[in-house]
Amino acid sequence: MESDNNSKIALVTGGARRIGKEIALHLHRRGFDIVLHYRSSSEDAEALAQLMCDERPDSCVTLQADIQHTEEIERLGNTLAERYGTLSVLVNNASGYAPTPIDHCTPSQFNDMLNANLRGPYFLVQALLPLLKNARGSIVNILDVHAERPLPGYNAYCAAKSGLTSLTRSLAVELAPQVRVNGVSPGAILWPEGGESYDTSMREETLARTPLQRQGDPADIAGAVGFLACDAPFITGQVLIVDGGRSLVG
C-alpha cells in the first residue's frame, strides 16, 4: 500500500483483536487506510488485514512491534515515515493488564504495566509526531474508567492509565494547534481475558450498578474514537467516558 496525497492513514495499535479490531474496522469503513499494529497476534492481524483488503484493495498493512521497547518504536516510526510520510490518526489502543498487589509486586511487574500503558504510548507519539503534524492529525488514547475508579490489586495498571489520562490533556495543550489529542475511557465493554478480576458475581454487580443495565459493545468504543478523530475538529484534551453511566453511581 502506497500513500498518495488524498490518502487518510490511521494507525491502530493492538488492532488485531477485541476493541482494537473494531476500531480498525470502523475507521476503515470511514475511508481510512489502516496500519494494523500487533505484538504477537500475527494470525489475527493478517486475517483482519486480508478482510479489509478484500473490501478495498491495498487498504491495510500490518506492522509488528513490541512498543514496550524504544528501539522497536523507532523502527515502527521509521517504517511509517518511509511508506507514507503522513499520519492522520493514531489510536493508542495497545495495553497491558495484570494484577500487581502491593504486598508482592516486583519492579519488573510494575515496569511492565508502566511500559505497556504509559511509556509506550508516550514514545510512540514522539516517534510519529512529524507525520501527525504533516497531516494536522488526531491522537485518540484508549484509557480506562479504572483510572478514576481503582480496581483492587491492579494498582500499577490503574496508575499507568491515570498517567495516560493526564498525558492526554497535557499533550493536547503542547501539540495544539497542529495535532488534537483526546481519550476514550471504556467501562464494561469486554471482560478481561484470563483474569480473575471479574468473576461472575462481580460482573453481575457491575451491570446492576450501571444505569443502562447492560454491558457495552466494542462498537460503542469504535464509534467514540471515530467521533473524536473525525467529527470533532474543535475538541481537544477531552476524555469521553463510555460506560453506560456507571461512573455516575457511587
C-alpha positions as CSV (number, residue, x, y, z in Angstrom):
1,M,0.0,0.0,0.0
2,E,1.5,3.3,-1.1
3,S,0.1,6.6,0.2
4,D,-1.0,9.4,-2.1
5,N,-1.9,13.0,-1.4
6,N,-5.6,12.1,-0.8
7,S,-5.0,9.1,1.5
8,K,-6.0,9.2,5.1
9,I,-3.8,6.9,7.1
10,A,-4.8,5.6,10.6
11,L,-2.5,3.6,12.9
12,V,-4.3,1.4,15.4
13,T,-2.0,-0.2,18.0
14,G,-3.1,-3.6,19.3
15,G,-5.5,-3.6,16.4
16,A,-5.7,-7.3,15.7
17,R,-8.4,-8.3,18.3
18,R,-11.1,-7.2,20.6
19,I,-11.7,-3.5,20.8
20,G,-8.7,-2.6,18.6
21,K,-10.1,-4.8,15.8
22,E,-13.5,-3.0,16.0
23,I,-11.7,0.4,15.9
24,A,-9.7,-0.6,12.9
25,L,-12.8,-1.8,11.0
26,H,-14.8,1.4,11.9
27,L,-12.0,3.7,10.6
28,H,-11.6,1.6,7.5
29,R,-15.3,1.9,6.8
30,R,-14.9,5.7,7.1
31,G,-12.3,5.7,4.3
32,F,-9.0,5.4,6.1
33,D,-6.2,3.1,5.0
34,I,-5.2,1.2,8.1
35,V,-1.8,0.4,9.6
36,L,-2.6,-2.5,11.9
37,H,-0.1,-2.9,14.7
38,Y,0.2,-6.1,16.7
39,R,2.8,-7.6,19.1
40,S,2.1,-11.3,18.9
41,S,-1.3,-11.9,17.3
42,S,0.1,-12.3,13.8
43,E,-2.6,-14.7,12.5
44,D,-5.5,-12.5,13.7
45,A,-3.8,-9.4,12.3
46,E,-3.2,-10.9,8.9
47,A,-6.7,-12.3,8.7
48,L,-8.2,-8.9,9.6
49,A,-5.9,-7.1,7.1
50,Q,-7.0,-9.5,4.4
51,L,-10.6,-8.8,5.2
52,M,-10.2,-5.1,4.8
53,C,-8.1,-5.5,1.6
54,D,-10.8,-7.7,0.2
55,E,-13.3,-4.9,0.7
56,R,-10.9,-2.2,-0.6
57,P,-7.6,-3.4,-2.3
58,D,-4.4,-2.4,-0.7
59,S,-6.1,-0.6,2.2
60,C,-4.5,-2.3,5.1
61,V,-1.0,-3.3,6.1
62,T,0.3,-5.0,9.3
63,L,3.3,-4.0,11.4
64,Q,4.7,-6.0,14.2
65,A,6.4,-4.3,17.2
66,D,6.6,-4.5,20.9
67,I,6.1,-0.9,21.9
68,Q,7.4,-1.6,25.4
69,H,10.9,-1.3,23.8
70,T,12.1,2.1,22.5
71,E,14.1,0.6,19.6
72,E,11.0,-1.1,18.2
73,I,9.0,2.1,18.5
74,E,11.7,3.8,16.5
75,R,11.6,1.1,13.9
76,L,7.9,1.4,13.6
77,G,8.1,5.2,13.2
78,N,10.8,4.9,10.6
79,T,8.8,2.4,8.6
80,L,5.7,4.7,8.6
81,A,7.8,7.7,7.6
82,E,9.3,5.8,4.7
83,R,6.0,4.4,3.4
84,Y,3.6,7.3,4.0
85,G,5.2,10.5,5.3
86,T,2.0,11.4,7.0
87,L,-0.4,10.0,9.6
88,S,-4.0,11.3,10.1
89,V,-4.9,9.3,13.1
90,L,-3.0,7.5,15.9
91,V,-5.1,5.3,18.2
92,N,-3.1,4.2,21.2
93,N,-5.1,1.1,22.0
94,A,-2.4,-1.5,22.8
95,S,-2.3,-2.2,26.6
96,G,-1.1,-4.5,29.3
97,Y,-3.3,-5.8,32.1
98,A,-2.1,-7.8,35.0
99,P,-2.6,-7.9,38.8
100,T,0.1,-6.2,40.9
101,P,-0.9,-6.5,44.6
102,I,1.3,-4.0,46.5
103,D,2.5,-6.6,49.0
104,H,4.4,-8.6,46.4
105,C,4.6,-6.6,43.2
106,T,8.1,-6.7,41.7
107,P,9.9,-3.9,40.0
108,S,9.7,-5.9,36.7
109,Q,5.9,-6.3,37.0
110,F,5.5,-2.6,37.8
111,N,7.7,-1.6,34.9
112,D,5.7,-3.9,32.5
113,M,2.5,-2.1,33.3
114,L,4.1,1.3,33.1
115,N,5.8,0.5,29.8
116,A,2.7,-1.0,28.1
117,N,0.2,1.6,29.2
118,L,2.2,4.9,29.5
119,R,5.8,4.8,28.4
120,G,5.0,3.0,25.1
121,P,2.2,5.5,24.0
122,Y,4.4,8.4,25.1
123,F,7.4,7.5,22.9
124,L,5.2,6.3,20.1
125,V,3.7,9.8,19.9
126,Q,7.2,11.2,20.0
127,A,8.3,9.0,17.1
128,L,5.2,9.8,14.9
129,L,4.9,13.5,15.7
130,P,6.3,14.8,12.4
131,L,3.9,12.6,10.5
132,L,0.9,13.7,12.7
133,K,1.9,17.4,12.3
134,N,2.2,16.9,8.5
135,A,-1.5,15.8,8.4
136,R,-2.7,18.1,11.2
137,G,-3.8,14.8,12.7
138,S,-5.5,13.4,15.7
139,I,-4.5,11.2,18.6
140,V,-7.0,9.1,20.5
141,N,-5.8,7.3,23.6
142,I,-7.8,4.4,24.9
143,L,-8.0,4.9,28.7
144,D,-9.9,3.1,31.4
145,V,-12.6,4.1,33.9
146,H,-10.4,2.4,36.5
147,A,-8.0,5.3,36.2
148,E,-10.6,7.2,38.3
149,R,-12.3,4.2,40.0
150,P,-9.4,2.0,41.1
151,L,-9.6,-1.8,40.8
152,P,-8.2,-3.5,43.9
153,G,-5.0,-5.4,43.2
154,Y,-4.4,-3.7,39.9
155,N,-2.7,-0.6,41.3
156,A,0.2,-0.4,38.7
157,Y,-2.3,-0.8,35.8
158,C,-4.6,1.9,37.2
159,A,-1.7,4.2,37.9
160,A,-0.4,3.9,34.4
161,K,-3.8,4.5,32.8
162,S,-4.2,7.5,35.1
163,G,-0.9,8.8,33.8
164,L,-2.0,8.3,30.2
165,T,-5.2,10.3,31.1
166,S,-3.0,13.1,32.3
167,L,-0.8,12.9,29.3
168,T,-3.8,13.2,27.0
169,R,-4.6,16.6,28.5
170,S,-1.1,17.9,28.6
171,L,-0.2,16.9,25.1
172,A,-3.5,18.5,23.9
173,V,-2.0,21.8,25.1
174,E,1.5,21.1,23.9
175,L,0.7,19.9,20.4
176,A,-2.1,22.4,19.5
177,P,-2.9,23.7,17.0
178,Q,-1.3,21.1,14.7
179,V,-2.5,17.9,16.5
180,R,-5.6,17.2,18.6
181,V,-5.3,14.8,21.4
182,N,-8.3,13.1,23.2
183,G,-9.2,10.0,25.1
184,V,-11.9,7.4,25.3
185,S,-12.4,5.7,28.7
186,P,-14.3,2.4,28.4
187,G,-16.3,0.9,31.1
188,A,-17.7,-2.7,31.0
189,I,-17.3,-3.4,27.3
190,L,-15.4,-6.7,27.2
191,W,-14.4,-8.6,30.3
192,P,-10.6,-9.1,30.7
193,E,-9.3,-12.3,29.2
194,G,-8.0,-14.9,31.5
195,G,-8.2,-12.7,34.6
196,E,-9.9,-13.2,37.9
197,S,-10.7,-9.5,38.4
198,Y,-14.2,-10.0,37.2
199,D,-15.8,-13.3,38.4
200,T,-19.5,-13.9,37.8
201,S,-20.6,-12.1,40.9
202,M,-18.5,-9.1,40.2
203,R,-19.8,-8.9,36.6
204,E,-23.4,-9.1,37.8
205,E,-22.8,-6.4,40.4
206,T,-21.1,-4.1,37.8
207,L,-24.0,-4.4,35.4
208,A,-26.6,-3.9,38.2
209,R,-24.9,-0.7,39.1
210,T,-24.8,0.5,35.5
211,P,-27.7,2.9,34.8
212,L,-28.2,1.5,31.3
213,Q,-28.3,-2.1,32.8
214,R,-26.2,-3.8,30.2
215,Q,-22.7,-4.4,29.0
216,G,-21.3,-2.2,26.3
217,D,-20.1,-3.3,22.9
218,P,-16.7,-2.7,21.2
219,A,-18.6,-0.8,18.5
220,D,-19.5,1.7,21.2
221,I,-15.8,2.5,21.7
222,A,-15.1,2.5,18.0
223,G,-17.8,5.0,17.4
224,A,-16.5,7.2,20.1
225,V,-13.0,7.0,18.6
226,G,-14.4,7.9,15.2
227,F,-16.2,10.9,16.6
228,L,-13.2,12.3,18.3
229,A,-10.8,11.6,15.4
230,C,-13.0,12.7,12.5
231,D,-16.1,14.6,13.6
232,A,-14.9,16.9,16.4
233,P,-12.4,19.4,14.9
234,F,-12.9,21.8,17.9
235,I,-12.5,19.2,20.6
236,T,-9.1,18.5,22.2
237,G,-7.9,17.5,25.6
238,Q,-11.1,15.7,26.5
239,V,-11.9,12.3,27.8
240,L,-15.1,10.7,26.6
241,I,-16.4,8.2,29.2
242,V,-18.2,5.3,27.5
243,D,-19.5,3.2,30.4
244,G,-23.3,3.2,30.3
245,G,-23.4,5.7,33.2
246,R,-21.5,3.5,35.7
247,S,-19.2,6.3,36.8
248,L,-22.2,8.4,37.9
249,V,-23.2,5.9,40.5
250,G,-21.4,5.5,43.9
